Amino acid sequence: MDKKKNLAGVLIPVILAVVVVIVFAISGHITKNTDNSEPTAQTTEQASTEPSTLASSKVNLVAVGDNLIHNTLIDAGDNGSGTLDYTSFYEQIKPDISSADIAVINQETMLGGADFDYAGYPQFNTPWEVGTAAIDAGFDIFTCATNHSMDVGFKGIEQECKFFDEHPEVVHVGTNDTEEDYNTVVYYTKNDIKFAILNYTYGTNGISLPEGKSWCINMMDKDKITADVTTAKQNADVVIVFPHWGTENSSEVSDYQKEYTKLFSDLGVDIVIGAHPHVLQPVEWVENESTGKKMLVYYSLGNFISHQTSVDQLCGGMAKITVEKNNGEISITSAKLTPVVCWYAKNSSGKFDFKVYKLADYTDSLASSHAQSSKGVTPDYFTNHCKDVVSDEFLDIS
């Protein structure tokens, strides 16, 4: 009897210890799995309460211009089997996109998807498969406030938002299916650096916003911008504004752009990356007269991919920016523009093939096969054009 008591006295603590270890192991496994499932994109107005874990960190960000999907581009992805595939559009540029810490694309045309007829100019509706191809290429953030945001009405915006709801691995800004989203600043955290991502458009091609739902698109409203930037600066390390602005087909910076550039600078924005003109515009540092703070401005990255036909519309830019954080201090340590060329030509089936190349990879052979070859779309022309528009400080054709 005494032996049984002694044995029990030994076994019970051992069993209890084993149970405790198992419980903590299970708990730790669940916690780990939950942590791993947390997205890097944060869409909240509240500042993160998590303490900084890195003394120094770095983010390489790339951004490209207009993903402008005309009828011929829609047709190019139709393989005749009832499915659509647009991955070939981006395959030549994918290494630069997928290797970046953050990659941003301007989704010029509405991702309304199959609930509406697919359409090109003048009122666009783009297949969801274009969005999935861009995600596959490595894009993390889609800016969607453009002059085409009302092309398929509010229902089109709802479908675009639904597409992104089904792809939580990326975020989009600029179009909203709820007023709550309109009033929410979007944040994206990478490598311990928190970015606020803001996107606005000058207009919607004369199409009125739906009554009672003016919140469905982020417009270039100064009060809205001021409120958003004020909130963003309280919560983010870096504030980036993506304005849809400027004069189409002009490499000159307009008075409207200058007006809003001053507003962004006065509010303390860090980086501005513009779209809409369909052609390249200059890059510069803008120093605030009162504070001395320098703001990096890419006035227009031009087109990324399209079936526009003017030579200068075929040459866009990829912003490449390095942001570093050292002991809580943020600095932009590199700011470049890498030119890109949209190539297209008819294939044996009578359809067009489309691809995007870095200018450094765009050859005389590709130029001679380009559908616009008769217009002189040569590497030399694009090189000289880029040098005319973008200063040597920022231009990177290597």
BELDAJO-V990901 format. One record per residue. SS is DSSP state (alpha for helix, beta for strand, coil for the rest). OMEGA is omega as a letter, one per 30 degrees, with the letter a starting at -180 (NA if undefined). BURIAL is + if it has 24 or more other C-alpha atoms within 12 Angstrom, else -. Layout:
SS/OMEGA/BURIAL, SS/OMEGA/BURIAL
This chain:
coil/l/-, alpha/l/-, alpha/l/-, alpha/l/-, alpha/l/-, alpha/l/-, alpha/l/-, alpha/l/-, alpha/l/-, alpha/a/-, alpha/a/-, alpha/l/-, alpha/a/-, alpha/l/-, alpha/l/-, alpha/l/-, alpha/l/-, alpha/l/-, alpha/a/-, alpha/a/-, alpha/a/-, alpha/a/-, alpha/l/-, alpha/l/-, alpha/l/-, alpha/a/-, alpha/l/-, alpha/l/-, alpha/l/-, alpha/l/-, alpha/l/-, alpha/l/-, alpha/l/-, alpha/l/-, alpha/a/-, alpha/a/-, alpha/a/-, coil/l/-, coil/l/-, coil/l/+, beta/a/+, beta/a/+, coil/a/+, coil/l/+, coil/a/+, coil/l/-, coil/l/+, coil/l/-, coil/l/-, coil/a/-, coil/l/-, coil/a/-, coil/a/-, coil/l/-, coil/l/-, beta/a/-, beta/a/+, beta/l/+, beta/l/+, beta/a/+, beta/l/+, beta/l/+, beta/l/+, beta/a/+, beta/a/+, beta/l/+, beta/a/+, coil/a/+, coil/l/+, coil/a/+, alpha/a/+, alpha/l/+, alpha/l/+, alpha/a/+, alpha/a/+, alpha/a/+, coil/a/+, beta/a/+, coil/l/-, coil/a/-, coil/a/-, coil/l/-, coil/l/-, beta/a/+, coil/a/+, coil/a/+, alpha/a/+, alpha/l/+, alpha/a/+, alpha/a/+, coil/a/-, coil/a/+, coil/a/+, alpha/a/+, alpha/l/-, alpha/a/+, alpha/a/+, alpha/a/+, coil/l/-, coil/l/+, coil/l/+, beta/l/+, beta/a/+, beta/l/+, beta/l/+, beta/l/+, coil/a/+, coil/a/+, coil/a/+, coil/l/+, coil/l/+, coil/l/+, alpha/a/+, alpha/l/-, alpha/l/-, coil/l/-, coil/l/-, coil/a/+, beta/l/+, coil/a/+, coil/g/-, coil/l/-, coil/a/+, coil/l/+, beta/a/+, coil/l/+, coil/l/+, alpha/a/+, alpha/l/+, alpha/l/+, alpha/a/+, alpha/l/+, alpha/l/+, alpha/l/+, alpha/l/+, alpha/l/+, alpha/l/+, coil/l/+, coil/a/+, coil/a/+, beta/l/+, beta/l/+, beta/a/+, coil/l/+, coil/a/+, coil/l/+, coil/l/+, coil/a/+, coil/l/+, coil/a/+, coil/l/+, coil/l/+, alpha/a/+, alpha/l/+, alpha/l/+, alpha/l/+, alpha/l/+, alpha/a/+, alpha/l/+, alpha/l/+, alpha/l/+, alpha/l/+, alpha/a/+, alpha/l/+, alpha/l/-, coil/l/-, coil/a/+, coil/l/-, coil/l/+, coil/l/+, beta/l/+, beta/l/+, beta/l/+, coil/l/+, beta/a/+, coil/l/+, coil/l/+, coil/l/-, alpha/l/-, alpha/l/-, alpha/l/-, alpha/a/+, coil/a/+, coil/l/+, coil/a/+, beta/l/+, beta/l/+, beta/a/+, beta/l/+, beta/l/+, coil/l/+, coil/l/+, beta/a/+, beta/a/+, beta/l/+, beta/a/+, beta/a/+, beta/a/+, beta/a/+, beta/l/+, beta/l/+, coil/a/+, coil/a/+, coil/l/+, coil/l/-, coil/l/-, coil/a/-, coil/l/-, coil/a/+, coil/a/-, coil/l/-, coil/a/-, coil/a/+, alpha/l/+, alpha/a/+, alpha/l/+, beta/l/+, coil/a/+, beta/l/+, coil/l/+, coil/a/-, alpha/l/-, alpha/l/-, alpha/l/-, alpha/a/+, alpha/l/-, alpha/a/-, alpha/a/+, alpha/l/+, alpha/l/+, alpha/a/+, alpha/a/+, alpha/l/+, alpha/a/+, alpha/a/+, coil/l/+, coil/a/+, beta/l/+, beta/l/+, beta/l/+, beta/l/+, beta/a/+, beta/l/+, beta/a/+, coil/l/+, coil/a/+, coil/a/+, coil/l/-, coil/l/+, coil/l/+, coil/l/+, coil/l/-, coil/a/+, coil/l/-, alpha/l/-, alpha/l/-, alpha/l/+, alpha/l/-, alpha/a/-, alpha/l/+, alpha/l/+, alpha/l/+, alpha/a/+, alpha/l/+, alpha/l/+, alpha/a/+, alpha/l/+, coil/l/+, coil/a/+, coil/a/+, beta/l/+, beta/l/+, beta/a/+, coil/l/+, beta/l/+, coil/a/+, coil/a/+, coil/l/+, coil/l/+, beta/l/+, coil/a/+, coil/l/+, beta/l/+, beta/l/+, beta/l/+, beta/a/+, beta/a/-, coil/a/-, coil/a/-, coil/a/-, coil/a/-, coil/a/-, coil/l/-, beta/l/+, beta/a/+, beta/a/+, beta/l/+, beta/a/+, coil/l/+, coil/l/+, beta/l/+, coil/l/+, beta/l/+, beta/l/+, beta/a/+, coil/l/+, coil/l/+, coil/a/+, coil/l/+, coil/a/-, alpha/a/+, alpha/l/+, alpha/a/+, alpha/a/+, beta/l/+, beta/a/+, beta/l/+, beta/l/+, beta/l/+, beta/a/+, beta/l/+, beta/l/+, beta/l/+, beta/l/+, beta/a/+, beta/a/-, coil/l/-, coil/a/-, beta/a/-, beta/l/+, beta/l/+, beta/a/+, beta/l/-, beta/l/-, beta/a/+, beta/l/+, beta/l/+, beta/a/+, beta/l/+, beta/a/+, beta/l/+, beta/l/+, beta/l/+, beta/l/+, beta/l/+, beta/l/-, coil/a/-, coil/a/-, coil/a/-, coil/l/-, coil/l/-, beta/l/+, beta/a/+, beta/l/+, beta/l/+, beta/l/+, beta/l/+, beta/l/+, alpha/l/+, alpha/a/+, alpha/a/+, coil/a/+, coil/l/-, alpha/l/-, alpha/l/-, alpha/l/+, alpha/a/+, alpha/l/-, alpha/a/+, coil/l/+, coil/l/+, coil/a/+, alpha/a/-, alpha/a/-, alpha/l/-, coil/a/-, coil/a/+, coil/l/+, alpha/l/+, alpha/l/-, alpha/a/+, alpha/l/+, alpha/l/+, alpha/l/-, alpha/a/+, alpha/l/+, alpha/l/+, alpha/a/-, alpha/a/+, coil/a/+, coil/a/+, coil/a/-, coil/a/-, coil/a/+, beta/l/+, coil/a/+, coil/a/+, coil/NA/-
